[in-house]
Amino acid sequence: MKDRRFMTSLCAGILAVSCGLSACGSGEGSSSSASADSSAVSDTSTVSESNSDSAADDSTADSASETGQEMRTELTALEVAKLMGNGINLGNTMEAYGHGSYVKGESDPRDCENYWGQPDTTKAMIEGMKAAGFDSLRIPVAWTNAMAYETGDYTIDELYLDRVEEIMNYAFDAGMYVIINDHWDGGWWGMFGSASEETQKQAMDMYTSMWTQIAERYNKYGDLLIFEAANEELGDRLNDKDIAKDSGTLRQSACYKKTTEINQKFVDTVRGTGGNNANRFLLIAGYNTDITCTTDDKYVMPTDTAKNKLLISVHYYTPWNYCGEKALQSWGSPTDYEEQNRLLKSMTKFTDQGYGVVIGEYAVLTNGHTPKNDSDKFYTNFLNNCDLYNYVPMLWDCNNLYDKSECKITDESMAKLFADRSLSAQSGLSDEEVKKNAQEGLDNDLAKANEELSGDISVPASDDYAVAWIMYTSKDYAVAYCAGDVYDPTSATAGLKAENVKIEGDGTYEVSLDFTAAGKAKGVAFSALGISNAETLFPGCVIKIEEIKVNGTPITMTAPGYTSSDDGKCTRVNLYNEWVKSVPKDARSFDGSTDNASAVIINTNDFSSVETLSVKFTFKTAS
């Protein structure tokens, strides 16, 4: 999953990155990143089941579920994707990281499940997931929790292997598919990007040893068990410095090549253990598990001795400021639907080649167990796409929508939404009917979104003209308006009102934001004046900020701004962009000089509590 902020909201993991970045931020979190609230504690009867004595646990692990042992070698990756149905993650549980406090042969592996605020996993909990409409369970695992790898000992503690197997059997007994992976795992993956060739070799040796042990230990299980090569680490995160402080040596082209090498090693290692593993379905990690990066031609799938047994994993948290932060409280504009439909359709590049597609994680921020505004729209459209293209959706959940104490989704509308997507709920429909219903749903929802685009928007988006607006994100990320180079006036915190203006040519214009109905804006994390399509409709244009008012009062600008473009389409003047440390070479200004210009031209003290914000500016076309 994503970054530490997401640990405290969706309770997830590592920072999502775009293809243009060479490295990501820090790791998934620490034991202090998430704390259990009262709703995260199982009831006494449920907990006691998990806390049975070790002898009982061992017997459970040794007696593999009969339903998990059948290996149907004739199944293809596309067929198994259909059978996997609707899935869910057991998030922040076996991948919760506490390596420093785990003692091999002595520690109770169930303690690891509590490191990031989750309760012990119980059979009733997993049965509840199945009853809620989930046909597959993804179990993220941090194997180095139970490994003294720093000393060169890559042996995984037997007790840890037992506990993972016990949870697997809960799912097999419920008739679910199971995916296990190596998930962030303290950030050891950065060893692959180390400046030391010896450290890089140690990384591959550990990876090979790890998957040899996992594959051999669970070889007896049939096709209900799927191994996944990694989480989001194969890609830019190979340069992470959590463990290898001298990491960061790999350019992105090298990261792509190393990703291919690691995925190939994963396939070869598992296949090399023989038995059921010779034909086991394997889930290959996409680049950063990002759709755009993975559909890039630089990404190469590994070869395989087994035929039609590979699936590919990507994650979906787009847009991040809706899915993972509090800033954007609404979803469902035509732009939102079109973006989601476009990105998910692009993964047919892989289904067309016979690879099954697993969306290993997707989710929308919750408030406890309460869904965020428009979650129903997001999830419905997302699942319609999965039905249409035969993808496997795996909801990321850490006691969020699914209440682990109640063993169910407590929100009735969400419960119905997911239950209706289970294999049993759709069992009476043919594949053609499922796809037909999905396509109709996609078409109807997009059409409805277009109809609802109403008078609350001062100027609709269009490629036919230029529109000026104020991009804004508050310091606490709780309030936002269209904070990106794509003009989408529906991308706003609920209640926020904007007055935007169509640019007709040379002249002085004014745009504004009214935050009062959105609860005020506390501080500023980012702001800019943007003009859509100005680079193409008015090439060489320049903008001069004449006046900025906060709550109706003019403020003093701290530096002159400059005119620039990040995407060659939208023209902007940054008001507050602390990430830009120097003026770009192609920056422009009214007087031809960018001396003393800055991407920060306001004093944040003026923005401690913003009810209204207006910007007056002069626009001039190239002479």
Legacy VTK file of the C-alpha trace (Angstrom):
# vtk DataFile Version 3.0
C-alpha trace
ASCII
DATASET POLYDATA
POINTS 623 float
0.000 0.000 0.000
0.889 3.616 0.277
2.789 5.911 2.653
2.684 6.454 6.425
-0.259 8.839 6.097
-2.221 5.979 4.602
-1.211 3.773 7.517
-3.300 5.990 9.780
-6.216 6.292 7.352
-6.677 3.247 5.156
-4.095 1.440 7.334
-2.020 0.575 4.320
1.548 0.644 3.176
4.000 2.188 0.782
4.001 5.428 -1.151
2.555 5.308 -4.661
4.877 6.748 -7.280
4.565 7.823 -10.891
6.739 6.508 -13.706
8.680 9.753 -13.761
10.163 9.303 -10.267
13.438 7.551 -9.553
12.592 6.554 -5.982
9.784 6.571 -3.452
9.496 7.750 0.096
10.042 5.831 3.278
8.604 2.462 4.248
5.193 1.268 5.244
5.286 2.320 8.829
6.257 1.251 12.303
4.505 -0.203 15.274
3.528 3.306 16.285
1.970 4.129 12.915
-1.404 2.638 13.703
-3.139 1.921 16.964
-6.129 -0.278 17.570
-9.344 1.399 18.610
-12.085 -0.272 20.549
-13.766 -1.514 17.376
-10.593 -3.305 16.330
-10.673 -5.722 19.268
-12.319 -9.075 18.716
-14.965 -10.320 21.098
-13.877 -12.787 23.765
-15.099 -15.923 22.032
-13.398 -14.976 18.779
-10.098 -14.102 20.392
-10.021 -17.268 22.466
-10.262 -19.331 19.305
-7.072 -17.719 17.979
-5.323 -17.868 21.348
-5.594 -21.606 21.767
-2.491 -23.402 22.980
0.427 -24.009 20.622
-0.250 -27.720 20.329
-3.684 -27.029 18.889
-2.212 -24.485 16.495
0.411 -26.960 15.313
-2.196 -29.624 14.628
-4.214 -27.153 12.578
-1.191 -26.234 10.500
-0.192 -29.855 9.931
-3.610 -30.940 8.679
-3.899 -29.060 5.402
-7.433 -28.385 4.280
-8.664 -30.962 1.791
-10.356 -28.191 -0.199
-6.987 -26.543 -0.694
-5.114 -29.522 -2.159
-6.697 -30.117 -5.561
-4.471 -29.082 -8.492
-6.444 -28.660 -11.713
-3.624 -28.475 -14.232
-5.973 -27.757 -17.152
-7.047 -24.363 -15.781
-5.659 -21.274 -17.525
-4.814 -17.910 -15.969
-7.893 -16.306 -17.532
-10.114 -19.099 -16.226
-8.744 -18.951 -12.704
-9.231 -15.169 -12.674
-12.923 -15.811 -13.227
-13.016 -18.379 -10.416
-11.219 -16.060 -7.978
-14.231 -13.749 -8.112
-14.313 -10.863 -5.652
-11.386 -10.582 -3.210
-10.211 -8.850 -0.031
-6.876 -8.270 1.730
-6.041 -9.242 5.289
-4.273 -5.911 5.578
-1.707 -4.805 8.171
-1.672 -8.242 9.729
1.053 -10.732 8.771
2.975 -7.968 6.990
2.959 -5.707 10.078
6.640 -5.184 10.789
8.313 -5.893 14.118
11.506 -7.625 13.056
13.532 -6.165 15.903
11.330 -7.686 18.589
10.826 -11.127 17.035
12.962 -14.004 18.370
13.114 -17.093 16.185
11.783 -20.199 17.862
10.497 -18.234 20.868
8.162 -15.436 19.762
4.486 -16.047 19.146
3.834 -15.173 15.478
0.370 -13.948 16.437
2.029 -11.018 18.171
3.073 -9.759 14.724
-0.580 -9.397 13.794
-0.976 -6.713 16.457
2.058 -4.558 15.534
-0.036 -2.193 13.377
-3.231 -2.226 15.395
-5.005 -5.307 14.077
-6.528 -8.050 16.247
-5.537 -11.703 16.028
-6.892 -13.356 12.904
-9.594 -15.929 13.619
-11.438 -18.540 11.642
-14.704 -16.674 12.251
-13.149 -13.526 10.822
-12.242 -15.251 7.552
-15.585 -17.059 7.363
-17.232 -13.664 7.755
-15.279 -12.366 4.768
-16.554 -15.246 2.681
-20.113 -14.626 3.876
-19.710 -10.934 2.975
-19.158 -11.890 -0.664
-15.389 -12.241 -0.899
-14.213 -15.320 -2.780
-10.455 -14.742 -2.463
-8.137 -13.668 0.345
-4.798 -11.920 -0.152
-2.495 -12.386 2.844
0.394 -9.900 2.727
3.394 -11.295 4.636
6.669 -9.874 5.971
8.902 -12.941 6.032
11.998 -11.165 7.382
10.028 -10.636 10.598
11.034 -14.200 11.385
14.475 -14.299 9.771
17.923 -13.275 11.057
18.935 -12.114 7.591
21.447 -9.531 8.839
23.750 -12.398 9.819
23.301 -14.166 6.501
20.790 -16.641 7.978
17.796 -16.625 5.635
15.899 -19.416 7.393
12.278 -18.489 8.130
11.080 -19.430 11.608
8.964 -22.579 11.488
6.400 -21.086 13.882
5.874 -18.177 11.501
5.357 -20.535 8.566
2.858 -22.440 10.718
0.842 -19.339 11.513
0.622 -18.241 7.884
-0.513 -21.764 7.016
-3.128 -21.720 9.757
-4.666 -18.557 8.309
-4.459 -20.028 4.810
-6.435 -23.026 6.002
-9.125 -20.787 7.479
-9.643 -19.468 3.960
-9.407 -22.848 2.220
-11.994 -24.269 4.606
-14.257 -21.367 3.625
-13.771 -22.220 -0.062
-11.593 -19.190 -0.849
-8.578 -18.689 -3.064
-5.472 -17.460 -1.223
-2.616 -15.209 -2.360
0.557 -14.875 -0.277
3.440 -12.544 -1.108
6.452 -10.772 0.353
5.064 -7.358 1.288
7.336 -4.322 1.880
9.047 -6.323 4.628
10.974 -3.516 6.276
12.270 -2.139 2.993
15.012 -4.712 2.443
14.258 -4.474 -1.283
16.460 -1.371 -1.424
19.441 -3.721 -1.179
18.947 -4.318 -4.920
19.824 -0.646 -5.523
22.869 -0.645 -3.262
26.188 0.779 -4.439
27.725 -2.510 -3.273
27.549 -5.446 -5.672
27.898 -7.753 -2.669
24.765 -6.262 -1.093
22.901 -6.654 -4.377
23.957 -10.313 -4.488
22.815 -10.804 -0.887
19.410 -9.401 -1.833
18.969 -11.922 -4.632
20.288 -14.767 -2.474
17.791 -13.910 0.262
14.937 -13.571 -2.206
15.767 -16.957 -3.736
16.084 -18.638 -0.331
12.851 -17.075 0.873
10.780 -18.322 -2.068
12.451 -21.729 -2.049
11.360 -22.206 1.578
7.841 -20.869 0.980
7.349 -22.936 -2.163
8.623 -26.142 -0.574
6.642 -25.669 2.625
3.303 -25.117 0.860
3.854 -27.360 -2.166
1.119 -29.743 -1.020
-1.592 -27.146 -1.655
-3.424 -27.082 -4.955
-4.481 -24.280 -7.273
-6.411 -22.427 -4.581
-3.019 -21.164 -3.391
-1.262 -18.510 -5.482
2.201 -17.076 -4.861
2.822 -13.370 -5.551
6.358 -12.140 -6.333
6.229 -8.885 -4.347
3.985 -5.993 -3.396
4.750 -2.483 -4.711
8.510 -2.828 -4.362
9.468 -3.978 -7.853
10.212 -0.696 -9.558
11.368 2.606 -8.102
11.401 1.187 -4.568
14.412 -0.943 -5.429
16.268 2.275 -4.564
14.772 2.543 -1.057
17.171 3.364 1.769
15.271 1.854 4.722
17.854 -0.916 5.075
20.538 -0.209 2.467
21.612 3.351 3.229
23.832 3.410 0.115
20.906 2.521 -2.152
19.658 4.727 -4.970
22.096 3.682 -7.692
19.536 2.402 -10.202
18.186 4.666 -12.908
14.630 3.955 -13.923
15.688 1.969 -17.002
17.811 -0.188 -14.681
14.867 -0.537 -12.276
12.773 -1.928 -15.123
15.496 -4.439 -16.019
15.995 -5.426 -12.379
12.227 -5.875 -11.983
12.232 -8.290 -14.917
15.216 -10.144 -13.417
13.571 -10.500 -9.999
10.251 -11.639 -11.443
12.087 -14.188 -13.574
13.989 -15.454 -10.536
10.667 -15.808 -8.706
9.161 -17.943 -11.479
12.279 -20.094 -11.901
12.648 -20.628 -8.142
9.061 -21.730 -7.576
8.996 -23.942 -10.661
12.297 -25.492 -9.583
10.718 -26.956 -6.445
8.539 -29.243 -8.598
5.389 -31.018 -7.451
2.291 -28.823 -7.452
4.534 -25.806 -7.868
5.409 -26.896 -11.386
1.911 -25.782 -12.417
0.941 -23.350 -9.681
-0.538 -20.011 -10.701
1.972 -17.252 -10.060
1.137 -13.586 -9.616
3.774 -11.298 -11.133
4.197 -7.827 -9.651
3.770 -4.922 -12.062
6.199 -1.997 -12.060
5.373 -0.093 -8.844
2.067 -1.999 -9.298
1.139 1.192 -11.153
-1.035 0.729 -14.238
0.664 3.360 -16.386
4.170 2.128 -15.499
3.201 -1.515 -15.993
1.579 -1.010 -19.395
4.748 0.775 -20.544
6.679 -1.268 -23.116
9.718 -1.210 -20.819
7.892 -3.643 -18.547
8.532 -7.264 -19.576
6.737 -10.325 -18.218
8.945 -13.308 -17.269
9.032 -16.518 -19.271
7.535 -19.666 -17.793
7.919 -23.401 -18.274
4.213 -23.841 -17.414
1.646 -22.772 -19.993
-0.949 -20.079 -19.222
-0.188 -20.004 -15.483
0.889 -16.372 -14.980
-1.186 -13.484 -13.678
-0.133 -9.856 -13.235
-0.808 -7.577 -10.269
-1.419 -3.821 -10.247
-3.009 -1.562 -7.622
-5.600 1.183 -7.979
-5.803 4.288 -5.763
-6.635 6.940 -8.354
-7.070 9.795 -7.674
-4.929 9.587 -4.533
-6.358 12.750 -2.968
-9.765 11.047 -2.997
-8.772 7.449 -2.240
-6.075 8.094 0.328
-6.501 11.583 1.763
-9.230 13.682 3.331
-8.854 16.585 0.924
-11.135 15.467 -1.886
-14.511 14.469 -0.468
-16.318 13.746 -3.711
-15.916 11.457 -6.700
-18.118 10.956 -9.728
-17.489 13.679 -12.287
-17.333 12.671 -15.956
-13.564 13.153 -15.711
-13.426 10.733 -12.758
-15.378 8.056 -14.612
-13.420 8.506 -17.831
-10.068 8.320 -16.027
-10.967 5.129 -14.175
-12.416 3.504 -17.294
-9.388 4.442 -19.388
-6.800 3.182 -16.915
-8.531 -0.115 -16.209
-9.189 -0.783 -19.888
-5.469 -0.367 -20.602
-4.756 -3.562 -18.642
-6.438 -5.570 -21.407
-2.968 -5.411 -22.934
-2.253 -8.371 -20.650
-5.543 -10.282 -20.845
-5.216 -10.160 -24.640
-1.962 -12.100 -24.191
-3.564 -14.681 -21.899
-2.403 -13.283 -18.545
-4.928 -13.014 -15.742
-5.139 -9.547 -14.175
-5.404 -9.091 -10.411
-6.045 -5.633 -8.975
-4.217 -6.638 -5.805
-5.279 -3.533 -3.876
-7.889 -0.818 -4.242
-9.767 1.177 -1.622
-11.256 4.488 -0.569
-10.503 6.117 2.780
-13.023 5.448 5.550
-13.908 7.167 8.808
-13.761 4.156 11.070
-16.203 1.753 9.407
-18.117 4.583 7.707
-17.597 4.952 3.947
-16.419 8.216 2.448
-18.780 10.254 0.272
-19.338 8.699 -3.165
-17.555 5.447 -2.275
-20.546 3.630 -3.732
-20.017 5.359 -7.098
-16.289 4.640 -7.096
-16.656 0.984 -6.124
-19.597 0.303 -8.431
-17.812 1.667 -11.484
-14.575 -0.068 -10.487
-16.261 -3.448 -10.058
-18.161 -3.008 -13.317
-14.806 -2.605 -15.046
-13.524 -5.753 -13.343
-16.615 -7.695 -14.438
-16.289 -6.405 -18.004
-12.626 -7.317 -18.392
-12.494 -10.364 -16.083
-10.110 -8.803 -13.563
-9.830 -9.957 -9.953
-10.539 -7.056 -7.536
-8.877 -7.369 -4.104
-10.200 -4.751 -1.657
-7.507 -3.365 0.654
-8.977 -3.503 4.141
-7.545 -3.228 7.656
-10.631 -3.280 9.845
-12.104 -0.513 7.697
-15.200 -1.429 5.700
-15.027 -4.956 7.075
-15.474 -4.841 10.863
-13.278 -7.568 12.350
-15.105 -7.553 15.670
-18.504 -8.031 13.995
-17.054 -10.224 11.218
-19.042 -8.357 8.584
-19.361 -5.117 6.647
-21.495 -3.084 9.014
-22.564 -0.386 6.532
-25.667 -1.852 4.876
-25.227 -0.199 1.476
-21.592 -1.281 1.230
-22.480 -4.778 2.442
-24.998 -5.180 -0.370
-22.650 -3.689 -2.953
-19.930 -6.259 -2.270
-22.269 -9.193 -1.640
-23.823 -8.632 -5.073
-20.387 -9.124 -6.682
-19.678 -12.544 -5.187
-19.471 -15.629 -7.376
-22.577 -17.066 -5.749
-24.583 -13.897 -6.382
-23.648 -13.960 -10.076
-23.825 -17.739 -10.471
-27.129 -17.552 -12.328
-25.671 -15.318 -15.036
-23.651 -16.337 -18.075
-20.335 -14.645 -18.783
-22.033 -12.733 -21.577
-24.746 -11.478 -19.231
-22.204 -10.399 -16.611
-20.271 -8.417 -19.217
-23.441 -6.946 -20.714
-24.633 -5.757 -17.304
-21.205 -4.307 -16.555
-21.041 -2.375 -19.828
-24.549 -1.014 -19.347
-23.614 0.082 -15.830
-20.497 1.875 -17.071
-22.406 3.632 -19.850
-25.336 4.652 -17.645
-23.180 5.985 -14.814
-21.058 8.087 -17.157
-24.166 9.439 -18.873
-25.693 10.319 -15.500
-22.492 12.086 -14.428
-22.625 14.207 -17.560
-26.266 15.092 -16.902
-25.463 16.140 -13.333
-22.734 18.540 -14.439
-24.711 21.582 -13.396
-24.833 25.279 -12.631
-22.640 24.923 -9.548
-19.741 25.010 -12.016
-19.028 28.544 -13.206
-17.191 27.406 -16.358
-17.277 23.764 -17.565
-14.103 22.096 -18.793
-13.476 22.078 -22.546
-10.570 21.792 -24.970
-12.122 24.561 -27.058
-11.248 27.460 -24.745
-8.952 28.468 -21.878
-10.178 28.681 -18.263
-8.434 30.319 -15.303
-8.840 28.901 -11.804
-7.084 28.681 -8.423
-5.509 25.330 -7.580
-5.555 24.800 -3.833
-4.775 22.214 -1.152
-4.950 23.154 2.523
-2.081 22.440 4.907
-3.968 19.582 6.563
-5.039 18.171 3.177
-8.659 18.400 4.329
-9.764 20.931 1.703
-8.834 21.015 -1.966
-9.872 22.403 -5.320
-8.657 21.100 -8.683
-5.026 20.901 -7.534
-3.460 19.723 -10.775
-2.759 20.768 -14.345
-5.994 19.219 -15.638
-8.926 21.594 -15.190
-11.755 19.637 -13.585
-14.127 21.968 -11.706
-15.865 18.988 -10.111
-12.639 17.982 -8.310
-13.453 19.789 -5.091
-14.117 19.315 -1.412
-17.859 19.194 -0.809
-19.308 22.681 -0.254
-16.426 24.601 -1.802
-17.515 27.209 -4.369
-15.322 28.490 -7.188
-15.667 31.418 -9.555
-13.534 30.647 -12.589
-13.237 32.653 -15.773
-12.913 31.969 -19.478
-9.855 33.657 -21.001
-10.723 35.454 -24.234
-7.410 37.283 -24.791
-5.388 40.151 -23.330
-6.908 41.684 -20.216
-7.223 41.690 -16.444
-9.252 38.902 -14.862
-10.197 37.701 -11.384
-10.889 34.218 -10.006
-11.887 33.184 -6.498
-12.624 30.379 -4.039
-15.166 30.397 -1.220
-14.327 27.855 1.488
-16.986 28.792 4.043
-19.363 25.916 3.299
-16.412 23.486 3.182
-15.258 24.368 6.695
-12.519 26.914 5.894
-9.032 26.133 4.645
-6.447 25.772 7.406
-3.165 26.853 5.901
-1.853 26.065 2.447
0.104 23.041 1.261
-0.056 24.021 -2.413
-1.648 26.721 -4.543
-1.276 28.061 -8.061
-3.142 30.094 -10.639
-3.807 27.810 -13.597
-5.104 28.505 -17.120
-6.194 25.428 -19.052
-5.182 25.111 -22.726
-3.306 28.431 -22.646
-0.076 26.884 -23.920
-1.825 25.602 -27.026
-4.362 28.394 -27.593
-2.069 31.297 -26.590
1.530 30.044 -26.989
4.080 32.277 -25.313
1.508 34.003 -23.094
2.531 35.570 -19.781
0.685 36.209 -16.514
1.247 38.869 -13.923
-0.367 38.555 -10.496
-1.829 41.938 -9.613
-3.476 41.245 -6.251
-4.206 38.387 -3.872
-6.920 38.760 -1.250
-7.493 36.480 1.738
-10.845 36.926 3.476
-11.340 40.098 1.454
-8.069 41.708 2.565
-5.126 42.234 0.166
-1.920 40.497 1.233
1.693 41.432 0.502
3.409 39.194 -2.028
6.883 38.072 -0.922
8.427 37.621 -4.393
7.518 38.010 -8.055
5.994 34.968 -9.692
6.768 33.521 -13.090
4.802 31.939 -15.924
5.530 28.313 -16.820
3.996 24.995 -17.817
4.596 21.470 -16.583
2.632 19.617 -19.247
2.822 21.868 -22.326
-0.907 22.534 -22.126
-1.787 24.243 -18.846
-0.140 27.573 -18.032
0.413 28.391 -14.379
1.869 30.780 -11.860
2.760 29.080 -8.582
1.525 30.909 -5.517
2.894 28.366 -3.053
4.818 25.362 -4.325
7.583 24.475 -1.863
8.637 21.464 -3.921
10.034 23.690 -6.683
13.447 24.845 -5.519
14.571 26.759 -8.611
12.978 28.679 -11.456
12.714 26.471 -14.581
14.758 27.481 -17.607
11.661 28.000 -19.759
9.998 30.357 -17.236
8.587 33.639 -18.640
7.614 37.018 -17.219
6.053 40.325 -18.239
9.357 42.223 -18.317
11.419 39.324 -19.656
13.323 38.792 -16.412
12.821 36.049 -13.828
15.437 37.426 -11.433
14.258 37.009 -7.854
11.198 35.089 -9.088
9.984 32.217 -6.942
7.464 29.373 -6.765
6.520 30.749 -3.331
5.153 34.298 -3.525
2.969 34.380 -0.395
3.487 34.318 3.354
1.759 31.278 4.836
0.924 33.265 7.973
-1.697 35.052 5.863
-3.376 31.703 5.207
-3.888 30.357 8.723
-7.673 30.402 8.303
-9.057 31.044 4.829
-12.745 31.641 4.185
-12.318 33.315 0.806
-9.421 33.664 -1.610
-9.271 35.774 -4.777
-6.542 36.389 -7.345
-6.550 39.294 -9.805
-4.135 38.943 -12.707
-3.241 40.385 -16.084
-3.022 38.044 -19.041
-0.979 38.961 -22.086
-0.607 37.022 -25.310
2.708 36.842 -27.126
3.398 39.954 -29.176
LINES 1 624
623 0 1 2 3 4 5 6 7 8 9 10 11 12 13 14 15 16 17 18 19 20 21 22 23 24 25 26 27 28 29 30 31 32 33 34 35 36 37 38 39 40 41 42 43 44 45 46 47 48 49 50 51 52 53 54 55 56 57 58 59 60 61 62 63 64 65 66 67 68 69 70 71 72 73 74 75 76 77 78 79 80 81 82 83 84 85 86 87 88 89 90 91 92 93 94 95 96 97 98 99 100 101 102 103 104 105 106 107 108 109 110 111 112 113 114 115 116 117 118 119 120 121 122 123 124 125 126 127 128 129 130 131 132 133 134 135 136 137 138 139 140 141 142 143 144 145 146 147 148 149 150 151 152 153 154 155 156 157 158 159 160 161 162 163 164 165 166 167 168 169 170 171 172 173 174 175 176 177 178 179 180 181 182 183 184 185 186 187 188 189 190 191 192 193 194 195 196 197 198 199 200 201 202 203 204 205 206 207 208 209 210 211 212 213 214 215 216 217 218 219 220 221 222 223 224 225 226 227 228 229 230 231 232 233 234 235 236 237 238 239 240 241 242 243 244 245 246 247 248 249 250 251 252 253 254 255 256 257 258 259 260 261 262 263 264 265 266 267 268 269 270 271 272 273 274 275 276 277 278 279 280 281 282 283 284 285 286 287 288 289 290 291 292 293 294 295 296 297 298 299 300 301 302 303 304 305 306 307 308 309 310 311 312 313 314 315 316 317 318 319 320 321 322 323 324 325 326 327 328 329 330 331 332 333 334 335 336 337 338 339 340 341 342 343 344 345 346 347 348 349 350 351 352 353 354 355 356 357 358 359 360 361 362 363 364 365 366 367 368 369 370 371 372 373 374 375 376 377 378 379 380 381 382 383 384 385 386 387 388 389 390 391 392 393 394 395 396 397 398 399 400 401 402 403 404 405 406 407 408 409 410 411 412 413 414 415 416 417 418 419 420 421 422 423 424 425 426 427 428 429 430 431 432 433 434 435 436 437 438 439 440 441 442 443 444 445 446 447 448 449 450 451 452 453 454 455 456 457 458 459 460 461 462 463 464 465 466 467 468 469 470 471 472 473 474 475 476 477 478 479 480 481 482 483 484 485 486 487 488 489 490 491 492 493 494 495 496 497 498 499 500 501 502 503 504 505 506 507 508 509 510 511 512 513 514 515 516 517 518 519 520 521 522 523 524 525 526 527 528 529 530 531 532 533 534 535 536 537 538 539 540 541 542 543 544 545 546 547 548 549 550 551 552 553 554 555 556 557 558 559 560 561 562 563 564 565 566 567 568 569 570 571 572 573 574 575 576 577 578 579 580 581 582 583 584 585 586 587 588 589 590 591 592 593 594 595 596 597 598 599 600 601 602 603 604 605 606 607 608 609 610 611 612 613 614 615 616 617 618 619 620 621 622
